[in-house]
Amino acid sequence: MLKSDAKNDAARLASYQYNLGCLQFTLGNNTKALKIFEKTLKAQLEYSPKDHENLSNTYLSLSRVCEKDGNIPKALECLEKSVENARISLLPHNSAKFNIFQAQFELFKSKHFGKNERTMEKVIYVQADTFDNTSEQDEWVTRCKAELEKIPLDDFLE
């Protein structure tokens, strides 16, 4: 996002910040990713409806960073907020997408607190449902990369 446009479009800024946080996390820069996701969440809480789907994604990403850093209690807290927000923002109109958030929660619980048969059944169901969308995910990543490459590096907010 251009500095000149930042004040006029907070939602767009939060979207770009979120994508930059994902990039930093992918590159292994957890400290930077955490700071960016926290800024994103702050902006989303300030400018978006409290039940907006993007909050679920941001809480999920915060959970992943915290988990990778070994802060399991904070990761669990963020993941619970992610699922709760997804329950409000996605159900009943997009139960398949909600199931993805629920499966992430079940996987986390089984990884850190033990497995059970019901958890694994949920995870398998959601994974099968998710694999159908890999071409859409690849297309989205390519589009975002092309869009980011058009903007000079010195024109990003820190």
DAQUIDA-V35083 format. One line per field, one symbol per residue. phi: phi as a letter, one per 30 degrees, with the letter a starting at -180 (. if undefined). psi: psi as a letter, one per 20 degrees, with the letter a starting at -180 (. if undefined). A space follows every 10 residues. Layout:
phi: ???
psi: ???
//
This chain:
phi: .dedceddbd dddddddedd dddddddicd dddddddddd deddddccdd cdeddddddd dedddddddi cdedddeddd ddddddeddc dcdbdddeed dddedddedd dcbjcbdded ddddeddddd ddcddddddd dddddddddd cdddccdc
psi: qqhhighimh ggghgggghh ggggghijmh gggggghggg gggghhiqqi kphhhggghg ggggggghij mgghggghhg hggghhgghh qiimhghghg ghhggggggh gijqqrgggh ggggghghhh hijhhhgggg ggggggghhi pqhjjqq.
//
